[in-house]
Amino acid sequence: MTHHTTPPPAEFNFAQHLMATNASRLEKTALIDDLGNLTYGELTEQIRRFAGGLKALGLKREERVLLLMHDSSDWVVAFLGSLYAGVVPVAVNTLLTAQDYAFMLSNSRAQAALVSGALLATLESAMDLGKTEVQHLVVSRPTAPLASKQINMSALIEQSPATWPAPTLADEPAFWLYSSGSTGKPKGTVHSQGNLYWTAELYGKGVLDLKTSDVVFSAAKLFFAYGLGNALTFPLSVGASVVLMAERPTPQATFKRLVEHQPTVFYGAPTGYGGMLASPDLPNPTQVALRLCSSAGEALPRDIAERWTAHFGCEIIDGIGSTEMLHVFLSNRPGDVRYGTTGKAVPGYEVQLRSEDGSMVTGDNEIGDLYIQGPSSALMYWNNREKTRDTFQGVWTKSGDKYTRDAEGYYTYAGRNDDMLKVSGIYVSPFEVESTLVQHPAILEAAVIGKEDTDGLTKTKAFIVLKPDQSLTQEEVKAFVKERLAPYKYPRFIEFVAELPKTATGKIQRFRLRDQENAAS
């Protein structure tokens, strides 16, 4: 490994580390959200006061607090204020149901909940549904008068500040993220104080080369491992400024920030880039200040990347990360972008491809299971020993993704383990077929699954979302794919649909399509 980053000291508090890093920039803008700006000095003060407020409520070290908030400076203050106090924030997706939150409250045994006013009603329903240990409800930016037991976050920040950070260790559980559960119940993924440091050093500085002068904006939200690095850990580790947006990242909402705040670095997901390129309101390059774009969440189709770069003159650095590794570990680099691939291992991480019997895959373009070794892997899944042992195998983490590596060492995504199809005895990557389909000018999105034909053999089935006012026949689709891929890969079955089922983080849920298909047969 060529990258030499000094490990954090044994006693290490990430919130304190950020304050120390930015001690000379107290007047500089740290956060820009829908309501205004916070300087680094104001952010430091609010983190200390929030930590003091938690202490005043009687919260103790290592107790969990649910963090269910829209992106705003309050989110950052709540997260870092909790870390500063040695309290463990459990950051959760804002797009889930009351049932999901009821499970998370009971699974994490959260003693307090930090919630945006707009999400309060959903959280209250969740608390009515199940066993919860929540003693305190802290509401950020309430939309209506609060009930007597509820605490306004702005009042909590009036508390006297905590003078010192909790003496946490780099290896200590610091925060949780729930994995997106594209295959069932979400798992509480426990991360340490040091993991935040490692992702910022190895990817934020090592690959993206973020600078103090950058203004960053992430369409991926803070609750998402990718968004947490993009919009909190990385920029605050170098003293950059961050644009935060509470609303959904529609093309219009995203364009507004790109034009108004002139971010130099933008982070998105493939579905978002596709949607923006398809929008009639796409800004022209002179209206924006982009120097670098990043994509993760799922593999970026070459066609989308090339069209984006042709329009804005700005590379998209596509990488893959995971909730378990906290951020990107395999990535393209600025100046070394191979669209259609996920690049090479991020310096500081090692990756391996293994076959089903566990032996190393050494051949070029052979499909194997991706394993990662690196300093930011999670400690465990909470109360889930079996899954923990299956995923975290010594120093290696099993990603659940299949990849190929070419002769030059670039890795290309071949699908999830549970999505791979065997057609005519040969593995077919649904992703490869999907990326081919979306190159058709009339197709907006596609998802591919296996479907048994009348002989009980697996063949590919494509669910296709067309762009507005476009039409296609099944035969035209088949002909288009046959020209571009091996004959056994083209979709034998095609269904045009209005939308595809997705997780709240925008990943296509192929298992939903499979379930629906099985129910229909």
C-alpha positions, 0 to 999 in steps of 0.5 A: 500500500502506497498511502501513508496516513498517520493513524489517529491517537488511541484516545480520539474524539472525532468532533474534537478533531474537527474543532482543532482542525478548524481552530484557525478558521472560526470566521469562515462559512462552514454550513449553508442550509435553507435557513442561513449560514454557520461559521466554523466558530458558531458550529464549534460553539453549538456542538459544545452546547448541544453536548452540554444539553445532552448531559443536562438531560441525563444522557450517559456515554454510549447510550444511543439517540435516534437521529431522524432529521432532514439535512440542515446545520441542526443535523450536523450539530446533533451528530457532532454534539453527540460524538463530543458527549460520547453519546451514540447517534443512530442516524436513520433514513428520513423516507421510511415508515413508522413501522421501520422506526419502531423497529429501529427504536426498539433494536437500538434502545434509543434513550432520546430521539432527535427529530425534524419538526416535519418528521415528528408525526411519523416518529410519534406514530412509531413510538405508539407502535412498539416498545421504546425506551425514549425518555426525551424528544428533541425537535429541530425547527418545529412546524407547530407548538410542541407538547409539554414534554418535547424540547425545542433543539434551539432551547437545548443549544442554550445550555452551558457548553460542555468544556471537554469532549468525552475521552473516547477511543478511536476504536470506540462505538461512535455512531450507527447507520442502518444498512438500507435493507435491499434484502430484508430487515435493516441491520444496525451497523456500528462504526467507531470514532476512528472510522470517520477519520480514515474515510476523510484521509483516504478518500476525501483527501487521498482521492477527491483532493478536497481543498479548503477553498471548495464548496461542496453539495451532496444530493445524497443525504447525511443519513446515508454513509455516502452522504455523511462522508460527502457533506460532513466528514470530508469537507469539515476535515479540510475546512471547506464550505457545505451546502445542505438541502432539506428537500428531496434532490429533484433535478429542479432542487439540485439545479437551484443549489448548483446555480445559486451557491456555485458548489465546486464539488457535487456528489450524486447517484446514477439515477439522479444524474440520469434524471438531471440530464433528461430535464429540460431545465439542465443549466448550461456549463457557464451557470455552474462552478463544478470542478469535480463530480462524484457518483456512488450508490450503484454503478454508473452507466457509461452513457450517463457519465459521458453525456454529463462530462460532454455537457459540463466538461467535468468528470464524474468519479464513480466509486463503490462504498458500503454502509459496512466500510462507511465510504468508497473503497474502490474508485476512479481517480480524477484524471484517470477515469474509465467510464463503465468501470469502478476504477481501482482500489482506493490507496489504503484499501485492498480488494480481492475477488474470490470464487464460490469455493473461496479461492482467489480469482486470478483470470482477467474478466472473470466474475468473483465476489468482492472482498475489502480490507481497510481501516474503516470497516464497521465493528459489527452488526448490532445484536446479529452475530450470524450476519456479523460473522458472515460479513466481517471475516477477520481483516476482510469484509465481504461486500456482497457484490460481484466484480470482474477485473481487466488486464489493466487492473480496472474493476467492473461491477457485475451485480449483487450476489443475490441478483446475478442470473445464470442463463444457459449456464453462464452468469449474466450481470443484470447491471450489464443488460440494464446499462445497455438498455438505458443507452437507448434514447427513449429509455429512462430506466431499466431493471433486469431480473431472471424469469423462468420460461415454460421449460423452467429455464432462467431467462432475462426479463427487463422492466423498462421506464420510458422517457415522457412522450416516447414509445418503443416496441418489445422487438425494437428493444430486443434488437437494440440489445442484441446488437450490443451484447452476447446473444444469450443476454438480451431480455426474452421478456419485456414489460413497460412500467411507470416506475421501478421499486427503489430503496429510500436511497434510490437503489433498485429493489430487484427482489420486489420485482422478483416477488411480484413476478413469482406471485403472478406465476 
